[in-house]
């Protein structure tokens, strides 16, 4: 697949970020990641939380307004406390919404705000440093109209010195690559591009004989090499990405190479769905679960090459 000419000018920082906040246990990790990814010049944050309309708040099938108001005020107070502790508090708004579906709230807010990114924390069922998306993250990844970032357990922010990207030449991978390249330029970070050639699926005869998948064909490896050569040849001016050709299961190989090395990993989503949403594919989903760093999943509209180009959300809503 042809890519834009070498040395092109790119600009990609997240300017409008919606943060899903569920309290300090998981929300602080999402805040830390949003602070790192926010454009320091123009970036704004929206700290959002959904509070439920629980059955306990109804009497005889009627909602008790006083109980709802109380829960709303408590949620707003929680958000205000979190905002006041943020370095970017002057650029942060808060919003509490009554809903039984936090993912729907975040999706609707992202659409209304024309957001570039939604950030959430991962589940706390896993070990520190693992990204295990809970119900909110999983459902959000299947429906968000923009890029989605998931912070691993225990994440506390810090400099992004090394960015990784999973790349296979698809339009969604191109979006992830462009975003990773541009962010690497902005942050003067190193960039590693991973391309994985999977084993050839076994034929019916091979299965009958009890043999497994074959090593990748020469043509598949040659195609992957050409993809990576094009990445190097067409990198933005001043950026010299490292390219790695790997063999095996993509998510397994990339997660293993990225662990302890990469500070932020980009992956493309599947390329279908209403409004070109960020639908979670098999590889990107596994990377979100297995990578030891924050992961950004991008739809293929998540590209902003200059100030005149549409943002991710603007492209989605076009």
N, C-alpha and C positions, 0 to 999 in steps of 0.2 A: 504494500500500500504506500502510495506516495505521500510524503509529508511536506509541510511548508519549507521554503528555502532556508538554507543554513544562515545562522546569525540573525534570525528574525527577532524583533523586539517583543518581549512578553512582559506582562504584569499580572500577577495573580496573588492578591491577599484577600482574605475574607473580610468584607466590610459590614455585613449584616449577619449576625449570628444569633440564633435562638438556642438557649440552653435549657434542657430539661432538668429541673431541680426537684429531687425527691427527699431533700433533707441532707444534712452534712455527711451522713454515712456514704452516700454515692454521689451526691450533688457536688461536693467540693472537688472531686476528681474532674467532673465535667467542666466546672468553672476554671480550674487550672489549665485545662487544655484549650478552652475558648480564649483565655487570656493570652496564651502563647500564639494562637492562630489569628487573633484579631489584627486587622490593619492598624498599626500604631498611629497613623495619620488621620484616618477617617472612619475607622471601625467602630461600630456600635453593638451593644449586646442587649438581648432581651431575656431576662431571667424569668422562666415560666414554670408554673406548677398547677396541676389539676387536683381539686379536692372532690371527694365523692359525695353523691347524694345517697347516703346510706339509708337502709330501711329503718334504722333507729331514729331517723329524723322525721318519720311520718307517724301520724296517729290516725287510725281508721282510713288509711289510704291517702290522707292529705299531708302535704309537706308542711312542716313547722318552720315558718320563715326565721324565727329567732335562732333555731339550731343551725340553719344554713348560714345565716349572717355570722354566727359565732365561728363556724369553721372557716368561712371566707376570711374573716379578720385574723384568725390564727395563721392561716396560710400566708396572707399578706405580711404579717409580722415576721414570719420565718424567712420570707424572701427579702424583706427589708434588712434583716440582720445579716443575711448572706451578702447582700449588695454592699452594705456599709463596710464589710471587711475586704472588699475587692479593690485592687489598685486602680481599676478602671471604673470605679463607682460613679463618676460623673458622666460616663458614657453608657451607663447601664440603666435600663428601665425594668420594672417588675410587672408581672401580670398573673393573677390567680383566676382560674376558670373552673366553674362547677362542671364536672364531667366524670363519667365512669370509665372513660377511655383516654388515658394520658397520651398514647401515640396519636390519636385523632386530634387532640388539642395541639400537639406540637406540629403535626402536619398542616392543620388549618392556619396556625400562626405563621409557619414558614411561607405558606401561600400568600397570606394577607400582608406580610412584611416584605415579600419578595426577597426572602433571605437567600444568602449564598451557602449557608451551612447550618445544620442542626447538630448540636453536641450533646451527648448523653454519657452517663457512666455505665460501667459494666456490672454484671451480677457479682455479688460477693460470695458466691458459692465456691469460687476457684481460688487458686493460690495467688499471692501477691505477684503482680507483673503479668498476669494472664488476663486476656480480654474475653470474658464470658458474658455475652449479651443476655440480659433478662428479657422479660416479656415486652417491656417498653421498647428496648433497643431492637429486638427482633422484628416486631411489628412495624416499627418506624423505618427500618432498613428496607422493608417491603413496600413502603408507601410514600416516602418523603419525596417532595418535588425538587429537591436540591441535594447537594452532597451531605453525607452524614458521617460524623466522626464519633468514634467510641473510645473512651479513655479506659485503660486497664486499671484494675484494682491497685490502690496504693499510689496512683500517679499524682505527682505534686508539681508538675511543670518543669521548667528548666529550658536551656537553650536547645534549639534544633540544629545540630551540627551535621547530621547525616540523614538524608532522606532516601527511602527506597520506593520502588514502584514495580508492580507486577505487570508485565507487558506481553501481549500476544498479537499485536497488530490490529485488533478489532477496534471499531469506533469508540467503544467504551474504554478500552485500554489506552487509546489515543488521548481521550479526555483526561484520564488519570495521569498519563505521561506529561501532557502539557501543563497540568496543574502542578505536578511535582517539579518539573523543570523551572517553571516560573517562580515557585516558592523557593527553590534552591538558589535562584539568582537573587531574589529579594533578601534572603537570609545569609547569602554567601556560604551556603551549606554544600557538602559533598552529595553527590547523587549516584546511586547504584540502580541499574535497571536489570531486572530479572526476567529471563525468558526461559520457560521450561518446555522441553519436548517430552511428551508423554509416550510411554510404550505403546506399540501397536496392539490394539485389542485382539485377543485370540480368536481364531476362526472356529467354526463348528468342528472341523476336523481336529484342531489342536485341543479343543475342550474334550472331545471324545477320547483323545489319546492321553489326556491328563496333563498336558503341558500348559504353561501359563502364557502371559503376554510376551511378545517379542520386543527386542530393543527397537528404538525408533528407527525408521527407515532413513537412508541417506538423504532422500529428498526432503524429509521433514526437518532434519538437522540443517541442511543447506538453507531451507526457507527461514529457519530461526536465525541463522547466522546473518542472512541478508537483512532481516528486520533489525538486528542489533547494529549492523554496520550503518544502516540508515539513521538509527537513533544517534550514533556518534557523529555522522556527517552533518546532520541537520540540527544539532544542539544549538541553543541560543549562544550568542557571543559571550565568551568568558567562562562558559561552563564546559567541563570535560567529564562527562559521565563515565563511570565504570560500568561495563556491560558484562553480565554473567549468563552463559548458556548452561542450563542445568538439565538433568534427565531424571524422570520419575513422576511422582504425583505432585502437581504444581504447588498446592498449598503446603504440603509437607516439606518440600525442598526449599521453598521461599521462606517459610517460617523458621526453618532450621538455620538458614544462612543469615536471616535478619536478626535473630535473637542475640541480644547483647551488643549489637552493632548499629542497628537502625533506630533513630529517634522518632521517626514518623513514617508510616507505610501507606502508600496510595494503591488502590485497586479499583478497577472499573466494575460497574454493575452490569446486569443483563440489559440488553438493548431493546426491551419491549415494555409495554404497559401504558396505561393512560397518562397523558402529559409527559411521556418520557421520564417517568419517575425512576428513582434509584432503587431498582429491584435487586434483591440479593441473589447473586449467582452462586453456584457451587463452590468455585474457587475463592471468590471474595468472602463468602460466608465462612468458609473454613479458616481463612486468614484472620478474620475478625475474632474467631474463637481461639486460634492457636498462636498468633503473633505475640511477642512479648513487649509490644509498644503500642501507642495509639494508632488506629487504622482509620483512614478516610476512604469511604466508598463513594465514587463519583458517577453520576449519570453522564452520558456523552455530551450533554449540553453544558457541563461545568467547565467552560473555558472563557476567559476574559483576557484577550491579548493586549488591549490597551484601554485607555479611558473612554474611547468612543465605541468600543465593542460592548455588546450587551452582556450584562452579568449573567451568572448561572440562572437565577430566578427569572430574569427578563427573557432569556431564551426559552425557558420552559413555558412561560405564559404567552409567548408569541403565537 
